[in-house]
Amino acid sequence: MKIAFFDTKPYFKDTFGPLAKEYGYEITFFDERLTPETAKLAAGHDATCSFVNDEVPAEAVRTLKEVGVKVILLRCAGFDSVDLAVAKECGLPVLRVPAYSPESVAEHGAALLLGVNRKVHLSYNRSVKFNFNVAGLDGIGLYGRTAGVIGTGKIGKCMINILKGFGMKIICYDAYPDTKSGLEYVDLDTLYKESDIISLHCPYMPSTHHMINAESIAKMKDGVIIVNVARGALIDSEALVDAVESGKVRGAGLDVCEVEHDYFFEDRSNLEKHDPTLSRMLSNENILLTGHLAFLTDVALNSIAKVTLDNLKAFEEGRELVNEVK
């Protein structure tokens, strides 16, 4: 089996390359993202392997089918980049990695929470200049506060365990509650009203687009902290920045954002102009933004590679495709 691997980065090449040899697979690593324009590069390959910022709309799917691709591999949990209806029409299974290291992602969410709350980034910027004045670096105590967790899948539950370790009260919302978990589920309005911390761990889909917006923020406590390690478009970025600037939202710890497609995983420091909303976010000291790196641990990278190649092996051998997106 030959794999056309798109949007290659060193950490993926170092992980996938050696493991693919063990599986007996040949990988062609392309720097280009998978798009309708680059899909033709997959000619002569049995599978494509793409990541979160690749684009696989109808046109790209049909091109992949035409050049002989048999299966679409996603080395991520999200599948909103692929036109699933057309993939089904073309007979191309879409296989994802539903959980690689949920602990790693949740740990990064906790790091963002602590960082933005205790202003670690601001303290560091002062300290390296030998300025040890701590005025203005105050945070809030998390012990005894209420954390609202939206989305109680594997990552959400790992985050809950961490927050419980901080001594926080946990309330949850999920469109499909885990009734056997013993978690306390509430409706979204209640979660917004009662939470001191709101952490997002739900998938992106039309029903969750901009679920955090001006209207929902207005329902929240003054001084709430918002954490997002899920998908950028869950939050209306302009509404969030407005709320942080006004003081309604104390701070936000984000590993994702709406406009990351044009920026993340690349060095964009040479651009003369930048997205105005992203610029507002980055210039606000109460917003801590990292470049979609919650997955970037040894455990997660190894798991992503193994599950991706296991998915291909199952397809090759005609076994049940447990990670197929349907």
N, C-alpha and C positions, 0 to 999 in steps of 0.2 A: 504494500500500500504506500502511495506517495501523497505527502501532505504539503499543500501550499500554505505556508505560515505567514500571515500578514501582520503589519505593524510590529515588526520585530524590535525588541529591546534587549540589551545584554543580559538582564536577569532572566528573561524567558529563554533566550538562546542557550544560556549556561545550564538551565534546568531541563529543557525539553530535548536538547541535542543528544546528550549521553543516554537518556532514558529511551528515546526513540530507537536507538541502536539495539538496546536490549529487547525491544519489541519486534525488531526486524523491519522497522519502518524507515523510509527515506523522507527527510524534510528539506524543502527548499525555503529558505528564510528570505522574505521580502521586507524591505524597509517600508514600502508603501502600505497605506491603509487599504483595506478592502472596500472598494466603492464600485459603482456601475462602470466607471472608466478603467479601473484596474482589475476587474473580475477576470478579464481575458488572460491575465498572467497565470491563472490556475489551469490553463490548458495542459494536458498531460498528467494531471494529478487526480487522485481519487477523492481527496477531501480537502476542504479549506479549514483553516483554524484562525478565528478572528476574536477580537477583544471588544471592550465596551464602546470605543469610539469609532469602530468600523461601521460602514453603512452597507446594509444588505437589503435594499428595497426590491420591489418587483423586478426592475430592470436588471439588477445585479444577479438575482436568483436565476432568472431566465438565461443570462449569459453563462453562469456556472453550469447550468444544465446542458447548454449547447456545447461547451468545451469538454464535457465528459465527467464533471464532478458528480459523485454519487452521494455524498453526505456532507453536511455543514456542521463543523465542530465549533462550539463557543467555549473559550477558556475563561468563562465568567458565569455568574448566576443569572444576570439580566439577559433578556432575550428580545427587548423592544427594538433592537437594531435590525431585526430580520422580519421580512414580510412572510409571516407564517402561512397565510392562506395560499400564496403563490408557491411557497416551498412545498406545501402539501400537493398542490396541483401538479407540480413538476416531479413529484415523487422523491424529494430530497429530505430525508429525516434531519431534524435540527436537534443536536445533542449538546446539552449544557453541563456545567459543573454547579449543581445546586448548592453545595456546601463544601468549601475547601478547608477553611479553618475559621469557623465562626468565632472562636475565641480570639483570634488575631484581630478580626474586624471590631469586635466588641471592646477589646483592650485599647484599640486606637480611639474608639468613641469615648472611652473613659479618659484617655489622655487629653483629648480635645476639651472635654468637660472641665477637667482639673486645670488645664492650661488657661482657658479663657476665664474661668472663675478666679483663679489665684494669680492671674496676669503673669504667668511664667515668661512669656515672650517679652513683655515689657520690662520685667525685672532683669532678664538676660541682657537686653539691649543697653540697660543702664550699667549693669555690672561690668561688661567688657570695656566700658569707658571709665571704670573706677568710680562710678557714681552709685553709691549704696544708700541713697535716700529712698525710703520706702513709702513716702507720702503718695497717696493716690493709687496704691497697689492693693487696696483692701478687697477681700472676697467675702463670700457668704459661707457659713458652716453648712455642710451637707447633711450631717447627722440629724435625724429626726425630720428632715424635710421630705416633701412628696415628689416622687419622680413619676412622670407619665410616659409609658413606653407604648409607642404606636407600632404594632407589628410584633407578634410573639412567635415568630419562627425560630430557627436555630440561633441566629445572631441576636435577635431580640431577647431570647431567654438567657444567652450568655451575658448580655448587658444587664439583665435583671439580677443575675447572680452577683455581678460586680457591685451594682448599686446597693444590693442588700448588705454586702460587706461594708459599705459606707454607713450602714445603719439607717438607710432611707426607707420610707414607706413607698410601696409600689402599687400603682394603679395602671391598668392596661386597656388598650383598645385594639381589636382585630376584627376584620370583617368575618373571619371564621374562627371564633374563640376556641381555644383548647380547654374544653370543659373538664378534662381530667387532670389538669395541671395544678389546680388549687390556686391559680392566680385570680386576683380581683379585677373583673372586667367592668368597665363603665362606658357610657356613650362618649362621643368626642367632645360634646359641649361640657360635660362634667370634667373630663380629663383636662381640657383647656382651663377651666375655672379653678381647679384645685392644685394643679401641678406647679412646683417651683422649678423643676427641670423637665423638659420635654425632649425625648430621644426618638428619632425616626428610624424604623427598621422594616418598612413595608416596601413592596415592589412598586415600580412606576407603571401606571396604566392610565387610560383616560379618566377613570373614576378618582384617581389620586393626584391628578395634575393640579399643582398649586393648592394642595389641601391646606398648606400654611400660607395664608394670604392676609390682606388687611382686615377682612371680616373676622377670620378665626383668631388673629392676633389680638383684636379688640376684646375678645372673650377671655384672654389669658390674664393671669396675675401680672401686676406691675412688677418689673424686675425679673421676669422669667428668663431662664437660659435655655437656648434651643441647640440641640446637637443633631447633626445629620451625617450619617455614614452610609446612607442608602442610595438615593438618586437625587440629582440636583433639582430636577423639575418638580419635585414634591413641594418646593418652596418658591413662592413668588419673590424673586431676589430684590426687586425694588421695594416691595412692601416690607421685607425684612430689614433692609438698610434704613428705610424711613423710621421703622420702629426702634432700631438700635440708636439712631441719631436722636430720636425724641426722648429716649430713656425708658420707653415702654418695655423693651426687651433689654435686659442687662448685658447680654452678650450672646454670641453664637459661635459654636465650634463646628466647622464644616469640613468634610473631606471631599465634598462634591458641590457642584454649582451648575446652574443652567447653561452657561456658555463654555463649559469645560471642553466641549468638542474641538474648539478652535485653539485651545491653549494647553490642556493637560497632557503630560507625558512628553512635552517638547520644551525646548528653551526658546521662549518668545521675548526675551529681554531686548532683542534687536529691533522690535517693531516700533515704529514711530508713533502710532496711534493704538490705543487699546479700547476694549469695550468699556463704555462709560460706567455701566453698573458694576462690572467687575472691578474697575478702578476705585469706585466708591467703597466697595467691600474691603479691598486691600489697604485702603488708606484709613480705615476705621480701626482704632486700636482695640475695640471691643469685639471685633470679629477675627477669629483665628481660622485661617483657611489653609488647608494642606491639599496637595495635588493628587487626590484619589490614590492614596498609598496605604490605605488600611489593610490591604491584602499583602503588603510587601514584607513578609517574614519568610524565613526558611521553611517553616512548617507549611504555610499556605502555598508557596510556590511549588514545593514538591507535591503537595496534594493536587493542585491544579493540573500539573503535568500528568500525574498518574491517572486521575479520573478521566481526563481528556483522552488519553491513549487507551484506557480501559473501555471507554465509550466506542472508540474506533474498532477495537478488537471485538467487542460484542457485535457490532455491525458486520464486520468481516466474517464472523463465524455464524451469523444468522441467529444469534441469541436474543433474548428479550432486551429491548432498549429501555432500561429503567430510567434513564435520564433524558428521554426524548421529550421535547416540548410539544404538547398537543393542544 
